[in-house]
Amino acid sequence: MEEKEYLSWLSSYTEAEECVRTQGGLPYYLRVNLLKAGVGEYLSWTKLGLEETFLPYAFRVGEVPEGGLGNTIDYASGWMHTQSLSSMLPPAVLSPVSGETILDICAAPGSKTTQCAALMGNSGVIVANDSNRGRISALSSNLERLGVINACTMNQDGVRFTSKHRFDRILVDAPCSGLGSNENAHKWWDEKYSRNISALQTGILKNAFAHLKEGGVLVYSTCTYAKEENEVPVSRLLETHEDSRLEQVRVVLGEGEGGAGAEGKGVTATRSGGGEVKAGVPIPNSQPGLSEFGNEFRKVARVYPHEFGSEGFFVAKIRRT
């Protein structure tokens, strides 16, 4: 799609020119790996210049060293993982806790899987599934580098994934057009692409929901703007499953504790009497879902680069009643 046409389309969602301009020069972020170090411990020895964010374990990198963050001792040792701030939102909204069973149905290359493991303190079980066999190696490599011991990998099609087990929480970070994460994606993208992939996303979402325990939570996310890939799959699930309902997207912050040998600790979070993590806080500088889908969609979150300072994202939280 030509840029002029793309800007016209994007303007129906947000301030298009500012969004595109910002997306071309976004900062780098890293996540402290709480399985190997607490935040204070990591900050005491890293040579990277870091700025705090609203997540206690996430930092903006002031100056990327020559050779990139992936060539630092911090990365090689597994003390941190390079990950956009927006990409950290879905696991923070899912807020898995120690001892739970989690399904990450589109897991590779593993940024969100390893974040979930850290939040759980390596306790419980994560099934990290991906349909792309070639990407499983990257997923396994990240699990090993970051010291994750509570995850197993699977290679199944997300639409046909099957398990006799029902999960406490499920993450569906669906395959998408990537308009929010790839500044050049619009050059090959058109609205027909979003309409076509929407069917795949809906299929994965509905199949994942079928594997969710009663009372369990599912988080659906993409790194794109198109409603066909965001509100539409979620609305299709809600229309066909009476036991599904949207909940307000909020992030549990925790205290950034953890460290080597801290199995079962993860991020210290405030919990209510039933063990459920309390409500948390709204995603700063985010927007609600599109009004054309009704008031319920004010509970979902849309994140735009020029407002949030990181990739464009969509996050919805769904509970099975």
Helices and strands as residue ranges (DSSP letters): H 3-10, H 16-23, E 28-32, H 39-45, E 50-52, E 58-61, G 69-71, H 73-76, E 80-82, G 86-88, H 89-94, E 101-104, H 111-119, E 125-129, H 133-145, E 151-154, E 167-173, G 185-187, H 191-210, E 212-222, G 227-229, H 231-240, E 244-247, G 291-293, G 295-299, E 301-303, H 305-308, E 313-320
